[in-house]
Amino acid sequence: MNTQINVEDILTCAREGRKPREHGPYMIQVGDQNLNFTGVIIDDPVPTGRQIIEAAGNRKAEEYLVFQVLRNGELEELNLEETTDLRAAKVERFLIFNSTESYRFDIDGKRLEWGYKVISGRVLKRLIGVDATKFGVWLEVRGEEDRPIADNDLVRLDEEGLEHFFTGICETTEGCV
């Protein structure tokens, strides 16, 4: 008797340009604040934020935030009891943060939300989708010179006001900071 379960990989469906099948189980990608993703299996085609958090092995879902990584690269928070339809082919990746607060910032004119109080230069570049070896990222500082943010630099997002970042091509032969 063959008891092997055929898991539908949502990311593969997206890459192949096809809609996922109507029934699970499904493989989704779940990442952390460093954008490190791992595969997680979930049965429900329309899971809640709570189900995604718990499928990733996290207890006490109330202590976590989950964001959908939309196809256009934007992040959208998914509340604990809010659902997302995996069959709609709109999202295949999620970010989970061990946090109860989200932080907004702006990069290249695009406002994003983040579930952790700090963010690195490398993560900023990955979120906006620029080549990390050719582009740099800067923090706008009013009344002063804008501050370059190296890949390993951490910038606090929990200060008062909205943090504004921008990217640009590095003009040195050594590359970006």
URQUI-V897865 format. One record per helix or strand. SS is the DSSP state (h for helix, s for strand). FROM is the first residue (numbers start at 1). TO is the last residue. Records with the same first field share a line. If there is no record, write none. Layout:
SS->FROM-TO + FROM-TO
This chain:
s->8-9 + 26-31 + 37-42 + 48-48 + 65-70 + 75-77 + 83-83 + 91-97 + 103-107 + 110-114 + 118-120 + 135-139 + 147-149 + 154-156 + 163-169
h->10-16 + 49-55 + 61-63 + 86-88 + 121-128
